[in-house]
Amino acid sequence: MQLTHKKRNRKAIIITAAAMLTGILLVLAGFFGGSVVALFNKGFDLMKITNEDLGKEISSDIEVEFDNLDLTDKATQMIGNPQGDYGVDNKTITLDFSHAKEDDERLYFSSIKQHVTIRGTIRALEDTEYNEIAEEFYKRYDYIYYRNIENGTWSSDVKLEDFRKMILEPVLPYCIDVTSVSAFNWYRFIPAGIVIFLISLLLEICFVFKLRKRIVLPIVFGIAVIVPAILFFNHIRAMLTIKKAGDGLYTMKNLECTDTQGMLDSGSSSVNELLEWILDKHFYGMPNIFESQFSFGCSAFAATTPEGDHLFGRNFDYPETDTLLVYSHPEGCYESIGIADLGILGVGPTYPVSSDSIPGRLIMIMTPYYVVDGMNEKGVGAGILQLNIEETHQDNGKPDLLVFCAVRAILDKCASVDEALELLDSYDIHSDTKTDYHLFITDRSGRYVVVEWLDGEMVTVEQPCCTNSVIAPGEHYNQGLPDNRLPDMEKCLGASRVVTESEAMVILDKVQTKNLTEWSCVYNLDDFTVNICLDADYEKVYTFSALGG
């Protein structure tokens, strides 16, 4: 009898160990399944296209990596080895979605850094198409040439024409008329794998140490519920406030990440330092497992309604993910509403963690420190916009502040543009993401400024609108990502800048970036409301106030 019991116990140990291994394999499949399958399922090799392939129907697995160019129904996709030398180990091919379904096009643009299978027909690029692509490449990358010339990295003998030939050399003269795009969502295996592993681990402990399950399991499960409930009381409260307001749109009341002064005093000068401070302060020193993504293009402007209300309009351009409106009113701070992109922390339909999952909602708690635009009860609006120039690292002997923290600090502590400028000037600002950023700030008095950090100095320009290029006059003017959005905004606003809230949204529609505008919002700084549209769906407008209405 005892021998039989030992055999059963040994068998149970083996089974639970196998279940633990299964859980681990599911998690690994969630993270790396697409890459592994792609190694054996490349299909047609796009790097080896020749004229003999014209007209051929092909199927190919690719890792989505496109240049953010303003092309109608087209994308310039990198193929080959993304980590290799540009032009040697990788090339660029054009994808034309004119003949594909809208859902296929949306799937492609929402799957950045993920593997998808594209099917279509190979054809040659027309001259007009190639010239259009070339002009878009020039707009996007000319700043590299001017920066290297100014910094002395390149000699004056290097001509702009030669640089342009260099960046266009890897662009293949071929296009794929895409008929369909498909992808398997490997990320769904991650939460299942975690649950299987944890349950198996608990049972394994019972079997190995020959614990009586009838006694041990209720105690362990009780501890597993009660202890987290005590340690994460405010986290749970905040998670319970999360509501789904629409497809891809969530709202949350900030009940945990309210220590703005602690954030300012943390001295964070890099994204990792900020994450480590958040995890240490709010998650009991949990190790940093996040790989934050900060790369976005945006538009912003200030205007006035015919009734005299002051508006702050904003487009946020980023690969498809979910959006969170954060209501915040920490003790001693102003009430505010801010908007965060959940993809920055890896949450959303095309990221490892689902927005509707418990891990996804737990991660949402951190987003108050990552809001990229917002307004407060004093009528101050602020937003951060990317510049494609060298990252900023001031060194004036002042406390360090990561630029992403600036919006949170302004919303919580500043009652005017002047107070915001005073706050920013009291810190050494850092961007830390291989690029720079500028801030657009406005208030209900009608004042507006663009704040930039150039050559280690803070520069303020009174400009009612901006996009992703430098506004400040001087040697850096127009560097970054100049395009037609800024003059288009200026033309639509006119000299008076008097528009209705509906007209403000129309302007955002005109300057949207196709397939990348995650949200368009119009803040009314006087009545403390915000209208927001997602994914360029301007027929569907959501309206919120700081009270959550």
N, C-alpha and C positions, 0 to 999 in steps of 0.2 A: 504493500500500500504506500509506504513511504517512498519507495523507488518510483512508483507511478507518479506520485506527486512531484518528485524532483524532475521527472521527464516532462511533465506538463509545464512546470515552472520554467525549465530550460527552453521549451518550445515557445512559451509566451514571451520570454526575453528575446528570442530570435525574431519572432514575428513583430514585436514592437520596435526592435532595432531596424528591421527592414522598413517598417512604416516611417521611422525617423529619416532613414535614408531617402525614402520616397518623397517626403516633405522637402528635404534639402534639394533633391533633383528637380522638383517642381519650381522651387524658387529660382534655381539656376536657369531652368528653362524659360521662366518669365523674363529674366534679364538678358539672356544670351541666345535663346532659341532661334530668333530671327536671323542672327548672324551665323549660327552654325548651319542652319538649313540653307542659307544663301551660298555657303561654300560648296554645296553639292547640287545646287539648283540655280545656276546662273542663267541658264537658257542661252539665248543669243548673246555673243560677246560684242557689246557696242564699241569696244576699243578697236575692233578689227573690221569696221565697216569700210567697204569699198564701193566704187560706182557700180560694180556688178550686183550689189545688193539692193539697188534702187527698185522700188515696187514690191519688195519682199515683205510678207507679213511675218512679224516676229513677236516673241514673248521673251522678256528679260527681267531678271530680278535686279533691283537697284536699291542702294541706300539713298534716301531722299536728301539731296544737298543742292539747293538752288540759290542762284544770285537773286537778290531782291531788286529786280528790274521792273520798270513800269511798262510791261508788255501785255497787250490784250490777248487773252486766251493762250498765252505762251509762257514757258518757263525755260531757263537755261540750266540744265542739270549736269552736275559734275559726275563723271564716270571714271572708272579705274581705281587707283589707290588714293583715297582722300588724304592720307598722311604723306604721300610721296611728293616729289618735286613737281611744281606746277608746270604743265606743258610737257613733262617727260613721262611721269607715272600716271598722270590723269589728264583728261580732256574735258571739254564741255560740248554737250549736244543739246539741240533745241527740241522741246516737246510742244506740240500743238494740240490743244484740247478742244479745238473748234468742233470736232466730230464726236467728242466724248460727252457722256451725261454729266450734268452738273454735280451729281454725287461723286463721280469718279474724280473730277477736278478737285473737289473739296477734300476728298480722301488724300490725294497726293499732297496738296499744300498743308494739310494738317498732320502729315507724317514725317516731319523733319527729323533726320538722324535715325529713321526707322526703315526697315526693308519693305518694299512693295513690289508687286509684279505688274509691269506695264505691257500691254499688248497694242500693237498698231502696225502701221505701214511706213517703211522708210522712203523718204523722198529727198530731193536736193533742196537746199535753201534757195529761195529766190533772192535776187540782188537787193530788192527793197527790204526784205526781211533781214538780210545780213546787215545792211546799213542801219536799220532801226536798232538792231542788237548792239552794233558797234557804238552808236551814239549813246545808248544807255550805259554801256561799259565805261565810256569816257566820263559821263556824269558821275558815275559811282566811284571811279578809281583815279581820276586825275589828281585828287588831293595827295595821293602817295607821291606822285612825281614832284609836285610843288614843295611838299614837306621835305623830301630828300635833297632837293636843290637848296632850300633855305638852310637846312641843317648841315650842309656840306658833305652829306653822305655820298652824293653823286656830284661829279664835276659839271661845270656849265657846258661841257662839250656834249653831254647827254641831251638829246633833243626830245621834245614832247612827242614828235611823230614816231621816234624810235620806241619810246615807252609804250605808245598806243599799239604799235605793231606787236610788241612783246606780250601785252595782255590779251590780244586777239589771236595770237598764233595757235593756242590750244583749242580755239573754237572751231569745231568740225563744220564743214559746209553741208551738213546733213540735218534733216529734221525727221522726227517721228510723229506721224499723225496718229495720236493716241485714240484707241477705240474703247479701252477699258483699263481700270486700275483696281487691283485687289490686294488685300493684305490680311494676314492672320494676326489676331490680337493675343500675343504671347503673355502680355502683362497680367491677364486674368489668372494665370497659374500662381502668381506670387502670394496673394492672400490665402488661397487654398493650401499652398505648401506650408505657410507659416502655421496655420491652424492644425494641420496634420502633424507637423513636427512637435508643436507644444503639447498636444494631447498624448502623442506617443512617448514623449519624454517623461511626462507625468506617470504614465503607466509603467514605463521602463524602471523608474525609480522604485515604484511599488514592488515590481517583480524581483529586481536585483536585491533589494534589502528585505524581501519577504515580509512586506508590510501588509496588514490586513486592509484590503481595499474598502470594506464597509466603514471602517473607522477613519482611515487616512484620507480617502477621497473627499468626503464632506468637509473635513478640516482644511485640506489644501484648497479646495474650491472656494470655501468661505474666506480664507485668507486672500485668495486671488481676487475676490470681489471687494472685500472691506478695505484692505490696505490701499489699493489704487483709488478707491472712492475718497479716502481721506487725503491722500497725497495730491490727487488731481481734482479736488473739489471745484475750483474755478474753471479748470479746463473742461470738466464735464458740463458745468453750467453754460459755458460759452458754446460747446458743441451742441447743446440742446436748443440754443437760439438760432442755429443755422437753418435757414429755410431755402427751399428751391423756388425762386421767383419766376423762372422761365427756363427754357432749354439752354443750359450752359451758364445760367445766371443764378447766383446765390447771395444771400444776405446773412450777416452775422453781427451780434453785439460783442464788442471787445470787453471781456471781463477778466482777462488774465494778463495780456501783454500791454500793460498800462504804464510801465516805468520809463517814461520818456527821459527823465533826468538821468536815470541809471544808464540808459542807452547813450546819452550825450557824454556821460562821465566815463564810459567804458573805454574811450580812446581807440575805438575800432577804426583802423585805416585800411582794412581789406574785408572782402566778403566773408572769408573764412573766420576772421576775428569776430565779425558781427554774429555769425551763426554760432560760434563757440560761446559768445556771451549770452545769447538767447537760450541756448541749451543748458548752460550752467545756471542761469538765473531762473528759468521757467520750467526746465525739464530735468532738474536734479543731476546735472552733469552728464547727460546722455551723450555718447560719442557722436561726432559729426559725420553722418553718412550721406549728407546731401551734396549734390553737384548742381549748384544754382546756375541758371541760364539767364544772362543779361545781354540781350541784343535786340533792340527794337527801334523802329522809326516812328516818328509821331508828328503831329501838327497841333498848334495851340493858338488861340487868339482871344482878345478882349473886345467886347462890344457893349452897346447900350440899347435897351428896348425903347420904343416910342413913349412908353410910360415912365421911363427914367430908371428902370432896374438895370443893374450891371451884370453882364454875362461873362462866363469863362467857358469857351468852347475847346474841345480837345478830341483828337483821334489818337488811339493807341494801336500801333501796328506791331503785330507779333504773330508767329505761327499759331494755328488753332489750338485753343485750350478753353478752360472755363474761367469765369469772372466772378469776383467776390466783392460786394459792397460791404464795407466795414463801418459800423456805427460805433463811435468811441467818445467817452466822456470821463476820463480819469479824474480823480480828485485833484483839484487845484489847476486843472487844464480846461481849455475851451472844448465845447462839444463840437464834434466834427463828423463828416462822412467822407470816406476815402474809398478808392477802388484799387484792388490788387489783382494781378494776373496770377492765377494759381500755377501756371506752367513754370514760373520762376523757381518754384520749389518742387517741381516734378509731379504735380497733381493735375489730372484732367483726362479726357478720353483718349489722348494719344501719348500719355505718360504712364510710368509704372504704377501709379496709385490712382484709383478712381475717386472722384469727388464725393460719391455717395457712400464710400466705405468708411469704416471707423478710423483706419489710419489716415485717410484723406482728410477727414474732418478734424482729426487731431493736429495735422500739419497746418490746417487753416488757421489755427489759433495763433500761429507765428506771423500771419500776414499783416497785422497792423503796423509792424515795423517796415513793411515792404510796399506800402501803398505808393502808387506812382502818380496819382493826382487826387485832388480832393478840395474841400472847402470847410471853413469852420463857422461857428455862430457869429463871429465878428465880421463876416463877409470877406475873408481872405481866401483866395483860391491859389493853388500852386500845383505845378506839374513838372516832371522831369522828362527831358528829351535827349536822345543820344546824338553825339557828334562823332563822326569817324575821323578823329584826330588823336594825337598822343594822349594817353591817360594823364590825369592831373595828380600831382603829389606836392602839395605846398609844404614848405619848411620854414615857417616864420616864428617858430618857438611857441606857437599856440597849441591848445589841445587839438587832437586829431578827430576828424569827423568824416565818416564815409558819406559820400554825396547822396546815396540812397536813403540815408537816415534824415536828410534835410527836410523832405516833404512832411514826414511825421512830426518833426520838431516844430516846423512852421505852423502846422495845423493846431498843435497843442498849445503853443506858447505865444503866437504873434497875432496882434490885433490890427496890423496894418502892414503895408509894403515896407515902410521905413523900419518897423520892428524886425521884419524878416531879414532885411539887409544888415541890420545891426547884429542879429544873431549869427548870420553866415560869416560876417567879417571877424567874429570873435573866435573862429576855428580855422585850423589848417585842413583844407578840404582834400579828400582823396577819392579817386574813382576806381582804380584797381581792376579794371576788366579789359585791358588792352585798348581802351578807347576813352573818350572824354564825354561829358554831359553838360548841358546847360539847363537852368531852371527858368520857367516862366511863372511870374508871380503877379497877381493883380488883386485889387480890393474894391469894396463898394463905394469908395470915394471917386473911383474912375481912374486911379493910378495903375500903371502897369510897367513892368521891367523884365528884361531878359538878363540873367546873371550867368557869366561865363568865367572860366578860369584858364587864362592864357599865359604861358611862360611864368607860371607860379604866382600870378597876380589875379585878384578878383576884379572883373570888369563888369560894369553895369550899363546897360543901354536901355533907354526908354523907347521900346518898340512894341506895338500892339499885337504883333503876331510873329511866330517863328516856326521853323521846321527842324531839319537836321543838319543845318550848315551854320557856320559862325556868323553872328550878327554884328559884332563889334568892328568898327572901322580899323584899318591897319593891315599889317602883313598877313594876318590870318583870315581876313574877311572872305566869306563865302567858301572857306574850306569845310570839308565834311562830306555832305551829300546834297549838293545843290540840285534843284530840279524846278519844275514849274509850279509846285504847290504853293510856295510863298507868294510869288506874284499873282497867282490865281486867287489866293485868300485876300490879298490887298485889294485886288480889283473888285471882288464880291462885296467886301466890307465898305468900300468907298471912303471918301475923306471923312464923312460924318460918323461912320461905324455905328449907325443906328439900324438895327434889325430886330425882328421879332424872334422869339425862341424857335419857332418853326423854320424861319429863314436861316437862323444860325445852324440848324441841323442840315439844311440844304447845302450850306457852304461846306460843312464837313463831308457831306456826300460827294461834292465836286472834287475834294482834295484827298479822298480816300486812296489807299494803296490796295489795288485789286488783290483779293485772296489773302490779304494780310491784316486788314483793319479789324482788330479784335473787338473794339468798341468805339463808338462815337458818343460823347456826352456833352450836354450843355448845362452848366451850373448857373443857377440864378442866385447871385450873392446877396440879394436883398431879401428874398422870401425863403431862402435856405432850402431850395429844392433842386433836384437834378433829373434831367431827362436822359435816358441812355438807350442806344440801339446796339444790338450785337451783330457781328459778322456782316456789316453793311446792309442789314435788313431795315431800311429806313421807313418801311410801312408799319413796323411794330416798335412802338416807343413805350418804354417803361418809365414811370415817374416815381421818385422817392423823395421823402423828406428825412431830416435827421431823426424824426420820431418813428421812422420805420414805415410810414404810410406809402 
